[in-house]
Amino acid sequence: MNRTINFATLKKDFDISVSAASITETTMTKDVQQYRVLLIDDSQNIRVLVKKLLSNYGFQNIEMAENGLIGLQKIQSFSPDIIFLDGIMPEMDGLTVLREVKTHHRETVVIITTSLSSKEMVLQFKESGADFYLLKPFEEKKFSEVIEKAVTLVEQRKQQRPV
């Protein structure tokens, strides 16, 4: 599946008016159709945009939640392999959600997506079990790298699971 995502058309504030036609195909070296992805972000624009991007990579099982509380409920019913988690949200922040996820679902790959890049914040997420940190606005190369690495990590963790 050869696809390319053209990030040059994306506005810095992730305006969702970006059409699906402007998100072109990208290269994904792995078959990702079977993986379940949960997007937890209070911005509907970000959720829809990331879902479109992931769909263009070949992901098909994508769920969304608008805050941490709903996200935790969806984790129980959906059992995602990968979670894109906003760091700052109402109801329950990303750090609290991350700690809960890593307490009960250690094998789930968590990608923190936030516009905050303070060293203290990054360190808190890392110490709490975040697998990747993706700074908004996403850069094309970094977004692609993180998705590839996340899928590889999911595969490694599935192989390490006791039978």
N, C-alpha and C positions, 0 to 999 in steps of 0.2 A: 504494500500500500504506500504509494509515494504521494505525499501531501506537503504543502508549504503554507505556513501561516504568515500573512503579511501584516506585521505589527505597525508598519509605518502609517497605516490608516487609522489606528486606534488613538483616540484622544487621550491626553494625560489623565483626565478624570474618569475614563472608562465609560464615556457616554454610550449608552446601549443603542444609539441610533446607527451604529456601525452595522452595515448590512451583512447578512450571511455571505453574500457574493464577494465582499471585500476580504473575507477570511478564506484565503486560498489553501490549498492542500499542503501537507507536511509529511515528512518521512518518519515513520515509526517502525523500528526494526522488529518489534514483537507483536504478536497477536494479542490485543487487549480486550477483545469483545467479552470475555468471561469475567473480567474484573469489575467489581462494584465500587463506585466512587460516590462519596457524599460531600457536597459543598455546603459549608456552614458559614454564612456571611449575612450580615444585616442589610447589605445593599443588594436590592433585587438586580440592579444593573450588573454588578459583579457576578452574581450567581448565574444570570442568563449568559453573560459573555463567556465565563469559564466553561459553562456547559456546552456552548457552541464550539469553543476551541477543543474541548475534550472529544466531542462528537466527531470533529474533523480528524482527530487522531485515530478514531475507530472505537472509542469507548461507547458502549451502548447502555450499560446499567448505571445511570446517574440519577441520584436523588438530591434534593435541595432542602435546606432548613434555614429559616430567617433569624434564628438566634440559638444560643447554646443549649437552652432547655429543650427546645424542639429537636435540636441536633442529637442530644443524648437519647431522646426517645426513638429517633430514627436509627440510631446505632443499634439499639436493641432489636428492632424489627427488620432492619435491612442488612446488618452485618457487613459493613463496607470493608474492602481491602485497603482503600486509600481514602483519606479525609483531607480536603482542603479546608483549613480552619482560619477564619479571621481572628486576629489578635484582640481586637477591641469591638465589643458588641454590647447592646443592652441585655438585660435579663441575666446573662451569665457570660463572663468574659472568656476569651480563648484559652487563657492559662488555666482557669478552673476546669474547662471542658477537657483540655489536654491531660490534666492530672487524672481526671476521672477515666478517660479513655485508656490511659497507660496503666491504670490500676486493674482494670477488668479486661482489656483487650490489647495486651502488650504487642501482639504481632501486627496490629493495624498500623500502616504507614501514615504518619501525620505530617502534612505540609502546612506550615504556618504562612498565611498570606496577610501582610500588613504593610502600612505605609510608615510604621515606626521602625527606626533602625538603631536606637540607642543600644550601646553595648550591654547595659544592665538588662534591658528587655530581651535581647537576643540570648544572653546567658541564662535568664530565667526559663525561657522556652527550651533551650538546649538541655539544661539540668532536669527539666520536667519530662523529657523524653521526646521532644520534637525531632523528627528525622530530617526535615529540610525547612529552610526559611526562605521564602520567596517575597522579595520586596516589591510593593506596588509603586508605580506602575510596572508591570512585567516587561522585561526585555525578551525579545524573541528567542535568542540563544539560551538564556537562563531558563525560561519556561520550558523549552524543549529538553534541556539537560535534566531538569528536575523531574519531568515526567518519565523520561527514560530510566533515570536512577531509581525512581519510586517503584516502577514496574519490576526492575531487577531485584530490588529489595523485597518486594512482595513474593517473588518467586523463590528467593533464598530462604525467607522465613517459612514458606509453605514446605520446602524440602526439609527443613530442620525440625518441623513439628513431629512429635512422637506419634506413631501410628496407633 
